[in-house]
Amino acid sequence: MEVDGESFEVFGKLKVTGRVSIMEHTINGQRQAVKVALYNNAVHVFAQAGGVEIGLPTPEYLEDSSSGSMGDRAPMQGDITHVYVQPGAAVEKGDPLLAMESMKMEYIIKAPRKGIIKDILVAKGDNIQKNAALVAYQKDEK
């Protein structure tokens, strides 16, 4: 692997252990293990030296407003605890749309893009499954 003109010899393996996985790796002969977790559309890496969050891109099928496709999908099974937006609301990328609770933790579902909310597909108190559609965006006027 080469980074900024410097070469590194990298080997590694991922041990999936549930919500948090362990990535064991060797870089230029030095062994290390870090914890890796997928949470709130980001990969979180935790090492002795500190942690880092790496945002994941929003899939195109969630961004395509020209088809009138659905907005966000539930990242996991859980209960809707709060709805922050209403149909007709204008949202910016990153605005909170909903809150859900799963495994006794609250997760804020954020808008993946700028747009107008056409419909809220869930209500406070609903128990939803992973990947359930949560909101729909209006078609863009061209």
MARDO-161387 format. One record per residue (C-alpha): residue number from 1; chain; x, y, z. Coordinates in steps of 0.001 Angstrom, whole numbers, plus 500000, padded with zeros to 6 digits. Last residue first. Layout:
<rs>
+-----+----+--------+--------+--------+
:   i : ch :   east :  north :     up :
+-----+----+--------+--------+--------+
: NUM :  A :      X :      Y :      Z :
...
+-----+----+--------+--------+--------+
</rs>
This chain:
<rs>
+-----+----+--------+--------+--------+
:   i : ch :   east :  north :     up :
+-----+----+--------+--------+--------+
: 142 :  A : 462546 : 520002 : 486501 :
: 141 :  A : 460519 : 519852 : 489727 :
: 140 :  A : 462236 : 517339 : 491989 :
: 139 :  A : 459990 : 514480 : 493105 :
: 138 :  A : 458975 : 514700 : 496733 :
: 137 :  A : 460942 : 512655 : 499278 :
: 136 :  A : 459636 : 509593 : 501110 :
: 135 :  A : 460356 : 508807 : 504757 :
: 134 :  A : 461053 : 505737 : 506934 :
: 133 :  A : 461421 : 502758 : 504583 :
: 132 :  A : 462222 : 499602 : 506580 :
: 131 :  A : 465854 : 498505 : 506151 :
: 130 :  A : 465977 : 496826 : 509598 :
: 129 :  A : 462489 : 496222 : 510977 :
: 128 :  A : 460252 : 498782 : 512626 :
: 127 :  A : 458374 : 498945 : 515923 :
: 126 :  A : 456092 : 501976 : 515715 :
: 125 :  A : 455798 : 504095 : 518888 :
: 124 :  A : 456088 : 507442 : 517120 :
: 123 :  A : 454887 : 507022 : 513551 :
: 122 :  A : 456320 : 505579 : 510333 :
: 121 :  A : 456060 : 506344 : 506600 :
: 120 :  A : 456477 : 510121 : 506860 :
: 119 :  A : 455502 : 511560 : 503495 :
: 118 :  A : 456640 : 514016 : 500816 :
: 117 :  A : 459627 : 515492 : 502661 :
: 116 :  A : 461239 : 518203 : 500543 :
: 115 :  A : 464930 : 517904 : 499699 :
: 114 :  A : 468579 : 518192 : 500734 :
: 113 :  A : 470379 : 514882 : 501181 :
: 112 :  A : 470939 : 511874 : 503452 :
: 111 :  A : 468546 : 513323 : 506056 :
: 110 :  A : 469488 : 512119 : 509531 :
: 109 :  A : 468187 : 509226 : 511648 :
: 108 :  A : 469081 : 509890 : 515292 :
: 107 :  A : 469799 : 506730 : 517268 :
: 106 :  A : 468791 : 506172 : 520891 :
: 105 :  A : 470329 : 503262 : 522789 :
: 104 :  A : 468461 : 500628 : 524860 :
: 103 :  A : 469121 : 497873 : 522280 :
: 102 :  A : 467365 : 499944 : 519643 :
: 101 :  A : 465650 : 503261 : 520082 :
: 100 :  A : 464677 : 505441 : 517161 :
:  99 :  A : 464817 : 509139 : 516469 :
:  98 :  A : 463514 : 510716 : 513291 :
:  97 :  A : 464377 : 513307 : 510648 :
:  96 :  A : 467464 : 515075 : 512025 :
:  95 :  A : 469050 : 517410 : 509448 :
:  94 :  A : 472264 : 515999 : 507940 :
:  93 :  A : 471560 : 517042 : 504336 :
:  92 :  A : 469107 : 519916 : 504438 :
:  91 :  A : 465375 : 519525 : 504941 :
:  90 :  A : 462309 : 521329 : 503599 :
:  89 :  A : 459172 : 520150 : 505378 :
:  88 :  A : 456154 : 519323 : 503229 :
:  87 :  A : 455254 : 516205 : 505216 :
:  86 :  A : 456331 : 516680 : 508846 :
:  85 :  A : 459752 : 516504 : 510501 :
:  84 :  A : 461196 : 515650 : 513941 :
:  83 :  A : 459454 : 512307 : 514549 :
:  82 :  A : 460396 : 510858 : 517935 :
:  81 :  A : 460723 : 507468 : 519654 :
:  80 :  A : 460450 : 505088 : 516687 :
:  79 :  A : 461131 : 501593 : 518041 :
:  78 :  A : 463897 : 499306 : 516806 :
:  77 :  A : 465264 : 497011 : 514124 :
:  76 :  A : 468392 : 498324 : 512440 :
:  75 :  A : 469654 : 500990 : 510011 :
:  74 :  A : 466074 : 501984 : 509187 :
:  73 :  A : 465802 : 503336 : 505663 :
:  72 :  A : 466091 : 506949 : 504620 :
:  71 :  A : 464298 : 508454 : 501671 :
:  70 :  A : 462058 : 506465 : 499395 :
:  69 :  A : 462183 : 506870 : 495648 :
:  68 :  A : 460344 : 509611 : 493749 :
:  67 :  A : 462240 : 508594 : 490637 :
:  66 :  A : 463855 : 512017 : 490222 :
:  65 :  A : 464693 : 512015 : 493927 :
:  64 :  A : 467518 : 509544 : 493551 :
:  63 :  A : 469414 : 509848 : 496832 :
:  62 :  A : 468285 : 506621 : 498510 :
:  61 :  A : 468863 : 504496 : 495399 :
:  60 :  A : 472264 : 506164 : 495042 :
:  59 :  A : 473498 : 504681 : 498312 :
:  58 :  A : 474518 : 507326 : 500862 :
:  57 :  A : 478287 : 507383 : 501208 :
:  56 :  A : 479727 : 506026 : 504437 :
:  55 :  A : 481304 : 508363 : 506970 :
:  54 :  A : 484552 : 507279 : 508610 :
:  53 :  A : 484674 : 507970 : 512343 :
:  52 :  A : 488048 : 507815 : 514107 :
:  51 :  A : 489167 : 506713 : 517529 :
:  50 :  A : 492167 : 507126 : 519773 :
:  49 :  A : 495784 : 505962 : 520243 :
:  48 :  A : 494701 : 502675 : 521816 :
:  47 :  A : 492485 : 501984 : 518814 :
:  46 :  A : 488766 : 502482 : 518045 :
:  45 :  A : 487435 : 502531 : 514465 :
:  44 :  A : 483887 : 503756 : 513801 :
:  43 :  A : 482371 : 503058 : 510381 :
:  42 :  A : 479552 : 505445 : 509561 :
:  41 :  A : 475882 : 505315 : 508529 :
:  40 :  A : 474644 : 505637 : 512137 :
:  39 :  A : 476805 : 502820 : 513494 :
:  38 :  A : 479122 : 500207 : 511986 :
:  37 :  A : 481694 : 499143 : 514559 :
:  36 :  A : 485419 : 498348 : 514389 :
:  35 :  A : 487686 : 497577 : 517345 :
:  34 :  A : 491423 : 497711 : 516737 :
:  33 :  A : 494193 : 495125 : 516965 :
:  32 :  A : 497874 : 495809 : 516346 :
:  31 :  A : 500947 : 494015 : 515054 :
:  30 :  A : 504058 : 495891 : 513806 :
:  29 :  A : 505806 : 494136 : 510904 :
:  28 :  A : 505441 : 497007 : 508422 :
:  27 :  A : 501736 : 497233 : 509271 :
:  26 :  A : 500191 : 494106 : 510773 :
:  25 :  A : 496488 : 493769 : 511320 :
:  24 :  A : 493831 : 492406 : 513647 :
:  23 :  A : 490406 : 493943 : 513073 :
:  22 :  A : 488009 : 493147 : 515915 :
:  21 :  A : 484282 : 493464 : 515321 :
:  20 :  A : 481684 : 495331 : 517378 :
:  19 :  A : 477969 : 494589 : 517015 :
:  18 :  A : 478479 : 490842 : 516852 :
:  17 :  A : 481938 : 489258 : 517000 :
:  16 :  A : 483175 : 489462 : 513415 :
:  15 :  A : 486922 : 488829 : 513415 :
:  14 :  A : 488527 : 490806 : 510584 :
:  13 :  A : 491909 : 489910 : 509162 :
:  12 :  A : 494998 : 491894 : 508262 :
:  11 :  A : 498193 : 492350 : 506319 :
:  10 :  A : 499852 : 495650 : 505322 :
:   9 :  A : 503330 : 496380 : 503944 :
:   8 :  A : 503589 : 500173 : 503719 :
:   7 :  A : 505080 : 502399 : 501014 :
:   6 :  A : 505373 : 506198 : 501370 :
:   5 :  A : 504447 : 508434 : 498408 :
:   4 :  A : 501514 : 510050 : 500212 :
:   3 :  A : 500125 : 506618 : 501091 :
:   2 :  A : 501243 : 503489 : 499238 :
:   1 :  A : 500000 : 500000 : 500000 :
+-----+----+--------+--------+--------+
</rs>
